[in-house]
Each structure stands twice: as C-alpha cells, then as structure tokens.
Amino acid sequence: ASRCVPEPMPKETKELDDSLVHIVFRNPSQESYAAPTRPTAVLGAHVMHKGLQLGGAIGASSSVLLALAGPRGFRFVKRLVQITALTSTAGMATGVGGAVKKISSLPESEQQDGIEDRAFRIFHNRKQNLVDRYSCVGVGMGMIGGTVVCGLSLSGLIGGAGLGAAAAIGVVIAKNKTASQK
C-alpha cells in the first residue's frame, strides 16, 4: 500500500510575505521595508486583534466583580469565560465598525492610500509585532482552555481567546519591565 506523503516545499526562494502568517505579520528575519502584500488583510486583522485584546482585558477585569458577588470554583471560571466572550465580541465589532467608519469618512480617492499607509506602519512596527505574536500564542492557548471549561462552543472559543490575548499582553508587559530593570 502506498502512503500519502506530502511533497517537500520547493527550494526556490519565494517571498515570505506570501505565507499565511506573514500576510498579516512581518517576518522579523527580513530587514526590508517592503509594503505588505495584502494591506487590507493587515489592517483588518490588526483592528480585530486589538478589539479582541481590549475585550479580553475588560472581561478579565470583570473577574474582580465576579469574585465579590458571583459563583465560586469551576462555575466562576466558566462565567468569566462567558462574560469575556461577550466583551471580546463587542470589542472586535467596535474595532471593525470604527475602522470602517474612519476609512469611509476619507474621500474615495484617498481610501486605498489610507489603508496602505496604516497597514505599512502596523506591518513594520516591531513592538506591535511582538505584542501581536505573543497575543496569537495566548489566543491559541486561551481557546484550548475555553473549550475545556465551556465545551466546544462559541463562548468557549471567543472567551478563551480574549482571556488568552489579555494574559499574553500581561506577559509582554512583565517581560519588558524585568528586561528594563536589568
């Protein structure tokens, strides 16, 4: 019986910006300041990501109120994930809505230039890329944790993603503070 073995990647040099990850995040090993290949994708992913991070931070901060007056134990964690799902969804919707409003307020002749300019600045901001990379790892871990707590549901996935994004930002802040103290 023949086995299905994926073909190795071609050896030819292909611009890394075309890989899935590097559509929205700059490859830190590249030193070029080329424009992103898909500026609308960069800007859209950035706006949704920032909304998720903000919603996750708001949801995580609600844990103080939940701890004072809410359920205890496992029910506390489940409720926290569900609340964060709501705040994260609201954060993403607000971010996308704000971006659409901002872009549509520009004259039509300047809209594409505005998108490309903002996407270029996001794409090449090293600190922004660092935060977003940590946040992506946090989102993945949070989604796993959210599905463990709430089952495979939208609230488990989105709430976990929001909490993971917020936790990852906390890690970046703590890491930078300890690095600056050395």
C-alpha positions as CSV (number, residue, x, y, z in Angstrom):
1,A,0.0,0.0,0.0
2,S,1.3,3.4,-0.9
3,R,1.4,6.1,1.8
4,C,0.4,9.6,1.3
5,V,3.5,11.7,1.9
6,P,3.3,15.4,1.4
7,E,5.8,16.7,-1.1
8,P,8.6,18.8,0.3
9,M,8.5,22.5,-0.1
10,P,10.2,23.8,-3.2
11,K,13.7,25.0,-2.8
12,E,13.1,28.1,-4.9
13,T,13.2,31.3,-2.9
14,K,9.7,32.7,-2.5
15,E,9.0,35.9,-0.7
16,L,7.9,35.1,2.9
17,D,5.2,37.7,2.9
18,D,3.1,35.3,0.9
19,S,2.9,32.6,3.6
20,L,-0.3,32.7,5.7
21,V,1.3,34.0,8.8
22,H,3.3,36.7,7.0
23,I,0.2,38.1,5.3
24,V,-0.6,40.0,8.5
25,F,2.6,39.8,10.4
26,R,6.0,40.9,9.2
27,N,8.7,38.3,9.2
28,P,11.2,39.6,11.8
29,S,14.1,38.0,10.0
30,Q,13.5,40.2,7.0
31,E,15.1,43.6,7.2
32,S,13.3,45.0,4.1
33,Y,10.7,47.7,4.5
34,A,8.6,46.5,1.6
35,A,4.9,47.2,1.7
36,P,2.7,44.3,2.9
37,T,1.3,42.3,0.0
38,R,-2.3,42.5,1.4
39,P,-2.7,45.8,3.2
40,T,-6.5,45.3,3.8
41,A,-5.8,42.0,5.4
42,V,-3.1,43.5,7.6
43,L,-5.4,46.3,8.7
44,G,-8.4,44.1,9.2
45,A,-6.5,41.6,11.3
46,H,-5.0,44.3,13.3
47,V,-8.3,46.0,14.1
48,M,-10.0,42.7,15.1
49,H,-7.0,41.6,17.1
50,K,-6.9,44.9,19.1
51,G,-10.7,44.6,19.7
52,L,-10.2,41.0,21.0
53,Q,-7.4,42.2,23.2
54,L,-9.4,45.1,24.6
55,G,-12.5,42.9,25.1
56,G,-10.3,40.2,26.8
57,A,-8.9,42.8,29.2
58,I,-12.3,44.2,30.0
59,G,-13.7,40.6,30.5
60,A,-10.7,39.7,32.7
61,S,-11.1,42.8,34.8
62,S,-14.7,41.7,35.5
63,S,-13.2,38.8,37.5
64,V,-12.9,41.2,40.4
65,L,-16.7,41.9,40.4
66,L,-17.4,38.2,39.9
67,A,-15.2,37.2,42.8
68,L,-17.0,39.6,45.1
69,A,-20.6,38.6,44.2
70,G,-20.5,35.7,41.8
71,P,-20.2,31.9,41.8
72,R,-17.3,30.1,43.2
73,G,-14.9,27.4,41.9
74,F,-15.4,26.0,38.4
75,R,-18.6,28.0,37.9
76,F,-16.6,31.2,38.4
77,V,-14.2,30.3,35.7
78,K,-17.0,29.3,33.3
79,R,-18.9,32.5,33.9
80,L,-15.7,34.5,33.4
81,V,-15.1,32.9,30.0
82,Q,-18.7,33.6,29.0
83,I,-18.5,37.2,30.1
84,T,-15.2,37.6,28.2
85,A,-16.9,36.1,25.1
86,L,-19.4,39.0,25.2
87,T,-16.8,41.7,25.8
88,S,-14.4,40.3,23.2
89,T,-17.1,40.1,20.6
90,A,-18.2,43.7,21.4
91,G,-14.5,44.8,21.2
92,M,-14.0,43.2,17.8
93,A,-17.3,44.6,16.5
94,T,-16.4,48.1,17.8
95,G,-12.9,48.0,16.3
96,V,-14.1,46.9,12.9
97,G,-17.0,49.4,12.9
98,G,-14.7,52.2,13.9
99,A,-12.2,51.3,11.2
100,V,-14.9,51.1,8.5
101,K,-16.3,54.5,9.7
102,K,-12.8,56.1,9.6
103,I,-12.0,54.7,6.2
104,S,-15.4,55.6,4.7
105,S,-15.0,59.2,6.0
106,L,-12.0,59.7,3.8
107,P,-12.6,60.9,0.2
108,E,-12.9,57.9,-2.1
109,S,-9.6,58.8,-3.8
110,E,-7.7,58.6,-0.5
111,Q,-9.3,55.4,0.9
112,Q,-6.9,52.9,-0.6
113,D,-3.9,55.2,0.2
114,G,-5.1,55.5,3.8
115,I,-5.4,51.7,4.1
116,E,-2.0,51.1,2.6
117,D,-0.3,53.8,4.8
118,R,-1.8,52.5,8.0
119,A,-1.1,48.8,7.1
120,F,2.6,49.7,6.3
121,R,3.0,51.4,9.7
122,I,1.4,48.4,11.5
123,F,3.3,45.9,9.5
124,H,6.7,47.4,10.3
125,N,6.2,48.3,14.0
126,R,8.5,45.9,15.8
127,K,6.9,46.3,19.2
128,Q,3.4,45.9,17.7
129,N,4.5,42.8,16.0
130,L,6.0,41.4,19.3
131,V,2.8,42.0,21.2
132,D,0.7,40.5,18.4
133,R,2.8,37.4,18.2
134,Y,2.6,36.8,21.9
135,S,-1.1,37.5,21.7
136,C,-1.6,34.9,19.0
137,V,0.0,32.3,21.2
138,G,-2.2,33.4,24.1
139,V,-5.3,33.3,21.8
140,G,-4.5,29.7,20.9
141,M,-3.9,28.6,24.4
142,G,-7.0,30.5,25.6
143,M,-9.1,28.8,23.0
144,I,-8.0,25.4,24.3
145,G,-8.7,26.5,27.9
146,G,-12.0,28.0,26.9
147,T,-13.2,24.8,25.3
148,V,-12.1,22.7,28.3
149,V,-14.2,25.0,30.6
150,C,-17.2,25.6,28.3
151,G,-17.1,22.8,25.8
152,L,-16.7,23.3,22.1
153,S,-18.9,26.4,21.8
154,L,-18.5,29.9,20.5
155,S,-18.5,31.4,24.0
156,G,-15.7,28.9,25.0
157,L,-13.6,29.7,21.9
158,I,-14.1,33.5,21.9
159,G,-14.0,33.9,25.6
160,G,-10.9,31.8,25.9
161,A,-9.3,33.7,23.0
162,G,-10.0,37.0,24.7
163,L,-8.6,35.9,28.1
164,G,-5.5,34.4,26.4
165,A,-4.9,37.6,24.5
166,A,-5.2,39.7,27.6
167,A,-2.9,37.3,29.5
168,A,-0.3,37.4,26.7
169,I,-0.2,41.2,26.9
170,G,0.4,40.9,30.6
171,V,3.3,38.6,29.9
172,V,4.8,41.1,27.4
173,I,4.5,43.9,29.9
174,A,6.0,41.9,32.7
175,K,8.8,40.7,30.4
176,N,9.6,44.3,29.3
177,K,9.6,45.5,32.9
178,T,12.1,42.8,34.0
179,A,14.2,43.4,31.0
180,S,14.4,47.1,31.7
181,Q,15.4,46.5,35.3
182,K,18.4,44.5,34.4
